[in-house]
């Protein structure tokens, strides 16, 4: 893919200068925060532009020496020897710059709502869903993110039938957005006396957390029900109506959040979850490359609709979208090797975007 036009690069440098000058002028707090974020996004791009321009100027100097009849023969020979390496450096700098200039997903820097549901496979599917949540929770801990469970329904033999959690931190959605889909597990259940391998599945949905400025929710469109929390919690759960269910009438979206102690906290979390689902719905309708709605994003939980397989007997993880296989199943489930999968998926996505940009 060719390097960006000089006009585009100069426009970015000019914007960087304007943002820097405005910040030095002590703007209002709200503008200061917005421009500070923009500057943090611009700085790596500007650094890449300067690196590319320096390499390009070096190559132009070599080309000038080679083409100038007055150049000393020894100097010309030296320049010709250097030209391939410098030309390759220019290509690498241009490639790095093109990656930074790819269209940004506006939601990439946001926190995320993680939803995990047991699919095909009964109790084993619920146990696997619990394994997946622990994997993401450990990964979040390694990244310094904060995880808060918003709603959880336990399986009859352990694990989870359904769980919704909020993962707070910068860039959470960018790292986890490719986790949405059906995850399949192949292993021998502890209750299987014959040692037969069972296959089960769980669905994962990762939604960008939406702020009030992203999605406007009309209170008149909401039906809010308050009820007793269900599940573990002892006497307190049985005596108080702390759970909150909100139905968004225009879309039919229903969210349910329960907390043992605070109805107000439940309502705030339920509204955050509702905004996330409405925001994702809006994003889906605007971007044909994404799923048309949440159901198509996560599938039905059937074994055949898989994005990834976790094979315990072989210690193998396979991501079917990019034909990636790692024999590091324990490390991935511990969160320590999940970055290898995420990085590979991100690189493939960037390659697809670069190919699309080049076709325009």
C-alpha positions in Angstrom: 0.0 0.0 0.0 1.5 3.4 -0.9 2.3 6.0 1.7 -0.3 8.7 2.5 -0.3 11.9 0.5 1.8 14.8 1.7 -1.4 16.9 2.0 -2.9 14.4 4.5 0.3 14.3 6.5 0.6 18.1 6.6 -3.0 18.4 7.8 -2.2 16.0 10.7 0.9 18.0 11.6 -1.1 21.2 11.5 -3.8 19.8 13.7 -1.1 18.6 16.2 0.3 22.1 16.3 -3.1 23.6 16.9 -4.0 21.2 19.7 -0.6 21.7 21.4 -1.0 25.5 21.2 -4.5 25.4 22.6 -3.5 23.2 25.5 -0.6 25.6 26.3 -3.2 28.4 26.5 -5.0 26.8 29.6 -8.4 26.1 28.1 -11.6 25.3 30.1 -11.4 22.0 31.9 -13.8 20.1 29.6 -11.9 21.2 26.5 -8.6 20.5 28.2 -9.7 16.9 28.8 -10.9 16.4 25.2 -7.8 18.0 23.7 -5.5 16.0 26.0 -7.1 12.8 24.7 -6.8 13.9 21.1 -3.1 14.9 21.7 -2.3 11.4 23.1 -3.8 9.9 20.0 -2.0 12.3 17.7 1.5 12.0 19.2 2.3 8.5 18.0 1.0 9.4 14.5 3.2 12.6 14.4 6.2 10.5 15.6 5.6 8.0 12.8 5.1 10.8 10.2 8.5 12.4 11.2 10.2 9.0 11.1 8.7 8.3 7.6 9.7 11.8 6.3 13.2 11.4 7.6 13.7 8.1 5.9 12.1 9.4 2.7 14.4 12.4 2.7 17.4 10.1 3.2 16.3 8.0 0.2 15.8 11.1 -1.9 19.3 12.2 -1.1 20.7 8.8 -2.2 18.7 8.9 -5.4 20.0 12.4 -6.1 23.6 11.3 -5.6 23.1 8.3 -7.9 21.4 10.3 -10.7 23.9 13.3 -10.6 26.5 12.9 -13.3 28.9 15.0 -11.2 28.9 12.5 -8.3 32.3 10.9 -7.6 32.2 7.3 -8.8 33.2 5.9 -5.4 30.4 8.0 -3.8 27.9 6.8 -6.4 28.8 3.2 -5.7 28.5 3.6 -2.0 25.1 5.3 -2.5 23.9 2.5 -4.7 25.0 -0.1 -2.1 23.0 1.8 0.6 19.9 2.4 -1.6 18.1 -1.0 -1.1 18.4 -0.9 2.7 17.1 2.7 2.9 14.3 1.9 0.4 13.2 -1.0 2.6 13.3 1.3 5.7 11.1 3.7 3.9 8.6 0.9 3.1 8.6 -0.2 6.8 8.1 3.4 8.0 5.2 3.9 5.5 3.6 0.6 6.6 3.8 1.6 10.2 2.3 5.0 9.4 -0.5 3.4 7.4 -1.5 1.2 10.3 -1.7 4.3 12.6 -3.9 6.1 10.0 -6.4 3.3 9.7 -10.0 4.4 10.5 -10.4 4.2 14.3 -13.3 2.4 15.9 -14.9 5.1 18.0 -15.6 2.6 20.8 -12.1 1.2 21.0 -11.0 3.3 24.0 -14.2 2.5 26.0 -14.8 0.2 28.9 -16.9 -2.8 28.1 -19.9 -4.9 29.2 -19.1 -8.7 29.1 -21.9 -11.2 28.8 -21.3 -14.9 29.1 -24.0 -17.6 28.7 -23.8 -21.4 28.9 -24.9 -22.9 25.6 -25.1 -26.5 24.4 -23.9 -29.0 26.9 -25.9 -28.7 30.1 -23.8 -28.7 33.3 -20.5 -29.0 31.5 -21.4 -25.8 29.4 -22.1 -23.9 32.7 -18.7 -25.1 34.1 -17.0 -23.9 30.9 -18.8 -20.6 31.0 -17.3 -20.1 34.5 -13.9 -21.0 33.1 -14.2 -18.3 30.5 -15.2 -15.7 33.0 -12.2 -16.5 35.2 -10.0 -16.2 32.1 -11.3 -12.7 31.3 -11.2 -11.7 35.0 -7.5 -12.8 35.3 -6.7 -11.0 32.0 -8.3 -7.9 33.2 -6.3 -8.1 36.5 -3.1 -8.3 34.5 -4.1 -5.2 32.5 -5.0 -3.2 35.6 -8.7 -3.1 34.7 -11.6 -3.3 37.2 -14.2 -6.1 36.9 -17.6 -5.8 38.6 -20.3 -8.5 38.2 -23.6 -6.9 37.4 -25.8 -10.0 37.3 -25.1 -13.8 37.7 -27.1 -17.0 37.5 -25.2 -20.1 38.7 -25.4 -23.5 37.1 -27.0 -26.4 39.0 -23.6 -28.2 39.2 -21.5 -25.1 39.5 -20.2 -22.7 37.0 -22.5 -20.1 35.5 -25.6 -20.2 33.4 -25.5 -16.5 32.7 -23.2 -13.6 33.8 -23.0 -10.0 33.0 -20.0 -8.0 34.1 -18.6 -4.5 33.7 -14.9 -4.2 32.8 -13.6 -0.7 33.4 -10.4 0.6 32.0 -9.1 2.5 29.0 -9.0 0.4 25.7 -10.9 -2.5 27.2 -13.2 -2.8 24.1 -10.3 -2.7 21.7 -8.7 -5.7 23.3 -11.8 -7.8 23.9 -14.1 -7.0 21.0 -13.0 -10.0 19.0 -14.0 -12.4 21.8 -17.7 -12.1 20.8 -19.1 -15.4 19.5 -19.4 -19.0 20.4 -16.6 -20.7 22.3 -16.5 -24.5 22.2 -14.8 -26.8 24.7 -13.7 -30.4 24.3 -12.8 -32.3 27.5 -13.6 -35.2 29.7 -16.1 -34.1 32.5 -15.2 -35.1 36.0 -18.4 -37.1 36.2 -17.6 -39.1 33.0 -16.5 -42.6 34.2 -15.7 -43.9 30.8 -13.3 -41.1 30.0 -15.3 -40.0 26.9 -14.6 -36.5 25.6 -17.7 -34.2 25.7 -18.2 -31.1 23.6 -20.1 -28.1 24.9 -20.3 -24.4 24.2 -20.8 -21.0 25.7 -21.5 -17.7 24.1 -19.7 -14.5 24.7 -20.8 -10.9 23.9 -18.6 -7.9 24.4 -20.3 -4.5 24.1 -18.7 -1.1 24.4 -19.9 0.7 27.5 -22.0 3.8 26.4 -22.1 7.1 28.3 -25.2 9.3 28.5 -23.7 11.5 25.7 -23.5 8.4 23.4 -27.1 7.3 23.8 -30.1 9.3 24.9 -32.7 7.2 26.8 -36.1 8.7 27.3 -37.4 7.8 30.7 -40.9 7.7 29.3 -39.8 4.7 27.2 -38.9 2.7 30.2 -40.8 0.1 32.2 -39.0 -0.4 35.6 -39.8 -3.4 37.8 -38.4 -3.9 41.2 -38.3 -7.4 42.7 -36.4 -9.6 45.2 -32.9 -10.6 44.2 -32.5 -14.2 43.4 -29.7 -16.7 44.2 -27.1 -16.6 46.9 -27.3 -14.0 49.6 -29.1 -15.5 52.6 -31.9 -13.7 54.5 -31.1 -10.3 53.1 -32.0 -11.4 49.6 -35.3 -12.8 50.7 -36.4 -9.7 52.6 -35.5 -6.8 50.2 -36.6 -6.0 46.7 -33.2 -4.8 45.5 -33.3 -6.4 42.0 -34.2 -4.1 39.1 -35.5 -5.1 35.6 -35.8 -2.4 33.0 -37.6 -2.8 29.7 -37.0 -0.4 26.9 -40.3 -0.4 25.2 -39.4 0.9 21.7 -36.7 -1.7 21.2 -37.9 -4.5 23.4 -34.6 -4.8 25.1 -34.8 -6.1 28.7 -32.0 -5.8 31.3 -32.0 -7.3 34.7 -29.5 -6.5 37.5 -29.5 -7.7 41.1 -27.3 -6.7 44.0 -27.8 -7.8 47.6 -27.8 -4.3 49.1 -28.4 -1.3 46.9 -31.5 -0.8 44.6 -30.1 2.5 43.5 -26.8 0.9 42.5 -28.8 -1.8 40.6 -30.7 0.8 38.7 -27.6 2.7 37.7 -26.0 -0.6 36.5 -29.1 -1.6 34.7 -29.1 1.7 32.9 -25.5 1.3 32.0 -26.2 -2.1 30.5 -29.2 -0.8 28.6 -27.2 2.0 27.1 -24.5 -0.4 26.1 -27.0 -2.6 24.3 -28.7 0.4 22.6 -25.3 1.8 21.6 -24.2 -1.6 20.1 -27.6 -1.8 18.3 -26.9 1.7 16.8 -23.3 0.8 15.8 -24.5 -2.4 14.2 -27.0 -0.6 12.0 -24.4 1.9 10.9 -21.6 -0.6 10.1 -22.5 -3.4 7.7 -19.3 -5.2 8.6 -20.6 -5.8 12.2 -23.5 -8.0 13.1 -26.9 -6.7 12.3 -28.0 -7.2 15.9 -26.8 -8.9 19.1 -28.3 -12.2 18.3 -26.2 -12.6 15.2 -23.2 -11.5 17.1 -23.3 -14.3 19.7 -25.2 -17.0 17.8 -27.5 -19.5 19.4 -25.0 -21.4 21.4 -25.0 -24.3 19.0 -21.7 -26.2 18.8 -21.4 -25.6 15.0 -21.4 -21.7 15.4 -17.9 -21.6 16.9 -15.2 -19.0 16.7 -12.8 -20.9 19.0 -12.2 -24.4 20.3 -10.5 -25.2 23.7 -9.3 -28.8 23.5 -8.2 -30.0 26.9 -6.9 -33.5 26.1 -4.4 -31.9 23.6 -3.8 -28.7 25.5 -4.8 -26.9 22.3 -6.6 -23.7 21.5 -7.7 -23.0 17.9 -9.3 -19.8 16.7 -11.1 -20.8 13.6 -11.4 -17.3 12.1 -7.7 -16.9 11.5 -6.6 -20.6 11.7 -4.5 -19.9 14.7 -3.5 -22.9 16.9 -1.7 -22.6 20.2 -0.6 -25.4 22.5 -0.9 -23.1 25.5 -4.4 -23.8 26.7 -3.5 -23.5 30.4 -1.7 -20.2 29.9 -4.6 -18.8 27.8 -7.2 -19.8 30.4 -4.9 -18.2 33.1 -5.0 -14.9 31.1 -1.3 -14.8 30.6 -1.2 -15.9 27.0 -4.6 -14.4 25.8 -2.7 -11.5 24.4 -1.2 -13.8 21.8 -4.7 -14.6 20.5 -5.9 -11.0 20.7 -2.8 -9.7 18.9 -3.2 -12.2 16.1 -6.9 -11.2 15.6 -6.0 -7.5 15.7 -3.3 -7.9 13.1 -5.6 -9.8 10.8 -8.3 -7.1 11.2 -5.7 -4.4 10.4 -4.6 -6.3 7.3 -8.3 -6.5 6.2 -8.7 -2.8 6.7 -5.4 -2.0 4.8 -6.6 -4.2 1.9 -10.0 -2.3 1.9 -8.2 1.1 2.0 -6.0 0.1 -0.9 -9.0 -1.0 -2.9 -10.7 2.4 -2.6 
